[in-house]
Amino acid sequence: MNLLKSTLLASTLVFTAIGSGTSAHADPGRFMDMHKSVKAPVGHVQFCRDNGWACPNERYEPVVVRLDEARWNELIAINAEVNRRIHPMTDADLFGKEEHWSYPVNGYGDCEEYVLEKQRVLIKAGWPKSALLITVAKDTQNSGHAVLTVRTDHGDMILDNQIEAVLPWYSTPYRYIKRQSASSPAKWTGISDTRVTTVSSVSN
């Protein structure tokens, strides 16, 4: 079974499970617990400096996406397409430095490049900016990792380059630290994540 088919199958099972709920506010666990404002990651500051158009100094009203079947299928298809199109390569090998955020260069990049490209493609497809948030986490080896959080009426969904399926945030093996503010692309907010993760062998 190829990547796209396996992703569609796994993600469809997740959508079937979450689709039984009728209210986005019925279970607070569906959404990350956001706390006070925090500093943006150094890599994102550098990315905004290099790509000012992608981090405008603006504020907008946060929205969530109504996750019907068509939107769900589009989400998992774009996640799979970007994962397939980009080939993993470290910042050290690609840019000659330990940390550098950029859009994919010649089809290569690490987790941040996957995230930035998914965000770009989804915005181009008409998804609202305030629902597509770069998120920083620690993996099970306590290494830094970046994923894209998509805010939906079924909760916070995670697009990842290491896990094929699009999953609710609480079903992933990461400990979440902070993410972009839903009100401004240049601001970041801390995450209170007290879950105990049990899945191992996930890396950047």
Secondary structure by P-SEA (a helix, b strand, c coil): ccaaaaaaaaaaaaaaaacccccccccccccccccccccccaaaaaaaaacccccccccccbbbbcccaaaaaaaaaaaaaaaaabbbbcccccccccccccccccccccaaaaaaaaaaaaaaaccccccccbbbbbcccccbbbbbbbbcccccccccccccccccccccccccccccccccccbbbbbbcccccccccccc
